[in-house]
Amino acid sequence: MNTWKSFRTAIGAALTLVLVTGMVVAPPPDKQPPTKPSNLSVTGKIAWSVSLAWTASSDNSGQLTYRVVCSNGQSVNVPQSATFVTFTAGLQHKGTYSFHVYAFDAAGNNSKNSNTVGATLPADTIAPSAPVITATNVGPAHIALSWSATDNGSPLIYKLFKDGVLFGQPGSATSTTVYLLEPETTYTFTAQARDNAGNWSPVSEPFAVTTAAQDLSDTTPPTAPSGLWGGPYADGSVEFNLNWTPSTDDVTPQQYIVYDLYINGVWTGVTVGTPHISEYGVFGDNFIELIARDQAGNESVAASVTFFIP
């Protein structure tokens, strides 16, 4: 009996120990910041960037991230595995900037800031390279183009010319689609790039593209635009907005379907691919007709809507 009593006592003590040691106790919050990065230095600079390096921080958690801060209000994060960065955010040639770096851990503890360093960037006198143009899609009535140029770090804007005439306004886009072209016709494109310092590249080599022939076997028109609706933008204005559900076609991709717009029986223009258009009507009733046209020239049944502009 004494042996059985001793055994029960031992079992009870063991269970108590298991219950006590099995309790989940939350660890104390991490309030210890990483050590300060040190020895921040400028290791290089060009017209649009500054290269920086520093001595690593450490943290009791073993995990941290660096944040490099510039006097222009921009900053970048750098992973723990790197103690260097080439900073470009918001920098301008000939600008003067200061930088510092600090470390932070997953608990949100920030280290003290490193030393501060400064840099004045040189003027950019290097022009971008001449753009290279390629065709990404060609149909009977459209040519899709893309282009690119290289530079020493500045953002670029481009001018595109079609048969020697400026096509659209200069901008940062590097692709476009030229619509409403004639089948089996050759068009020549050139481009020029400019950096933020005003340096223009040489004009690109001429890029000639011939549109495809119309598909004479395609005799099926697109579906009629559906859900057509429209109305004026504001009281006292004859400008209106028109929207619809796009048509579909058995041959022409949806983005290349042309829409002819008629206002009170008068053709006023076209749009391609997009299911909306802005135009000007008249005060009073406006009878709107919209006809979809594929690249073989087949026309849909007209969709129509009437609205009143007071």
C-alpha positions, 0 to 999 in steps of 0.5 A, a space after each residue: 500500500 505504501 508503494 502504491 501511495 508513493 507511486 501515485 504521489 510521484 505521478 501527480 508531481 509529474 503531471 503538475 510539472 508537465 502542466 506548469 512547464 507547458 504554459 505558454 509565456 509571451 516573451 518580453 517585447 524587443 525594445 533594443 535598437 540595432 547598433 548605429 551604422 558607421 563610416 558612411 562614405 561616398 564611393 562614387 558619383 555621376 550626373 544622376 546618382 551617388 554610390 554610398 557604403 558603410 560599416 554594418 550594424 548588428 541587432 539582438 534579433 539577428 535581423 535588420 534593414 538599412 534605410 538610406 535617407 537623402 536631403 531631397 526627402 527621398 529614401 531607399 531601403 537596403 537589405 541586411 546583406 548589403 552595406 552599399 547602395 547606388 542612390 538615384 531617387 529624385 537626384 538631378 545633375 549639378 545638385 548638392 545633397 547630403 545622406 545618412 543611414 540608419 538601421 531598423 529591426 522587425 520590432 520597429 526599433 531604429 538605430 541612431 543615425 550614421 554620420 552624414 556625407 555630402 555630394 555635388 553631382 557633375 553636370 550631364 553633358 552626355 547625350 542619350 544613344 540613338 533610339 532603336 525602333 522595332 515593330 511588335 504587331 502589324 496589321 492592314 490598318 495598324 502598326 504597333 511600335 516600341 523603342 528604347 535608348 540608353 543614357 547615363 541615368 537620366 529619365 528620357 523622353 522621346 519624339 517619334 516621327 512618322 514619314 518625317 512628321 512628328 507623331 504625337 507629343 514628346 513623352 516618356 512612353 516607349 511604345 505606341 500603336 499607329 492606327 488608321 493606316 492604308 493596307 500594303 503601304 510602307 511607312 517610315 519611322 524615326 525617333 529621338 531621345 532627350 534626357 533631363 539635362 536637355 541633351 538630345 540623342 542622334 535621330 534613330 536609323 529610319 525604320 520602314 514597315 509595310 502594313 499587311 494586305 486586307 483579308 479579302 475572305 473576311 466578309 463578316 462584320 463585327 457585332 454592333 456596339 452595345 449598351 451605348 449611352 451618353 450625356 453632357 459633361 456639365 450644364 451649359 456645355 455641348 461637350 458630351 461623353 459616350 460609352 459602350 460595350 466593345 464590339 467583337 469580330 471573328 478576325 480583327 482583334 478587339 483592340 483594333 476595331 474602329 468605331 465611326 461616330 455620327 452626330 445627327 447624321 453627320 460623320 464626326 470622327 473615329 476612335 480605335 479599340 477604346 469603348 468611350 469617346 468625348 465629342 461636341 454636340 449641339 444644344 437640344 436633341 443629339 442623335 448619336 450613331 456608332 458603327 464598328 468597322 473591322 480591318 477588312 472594312 466590314 461595318 456593323 449595324 449601327 448602335 444609337 442613342 438620343 440625349 438632350 443637351 439643355 
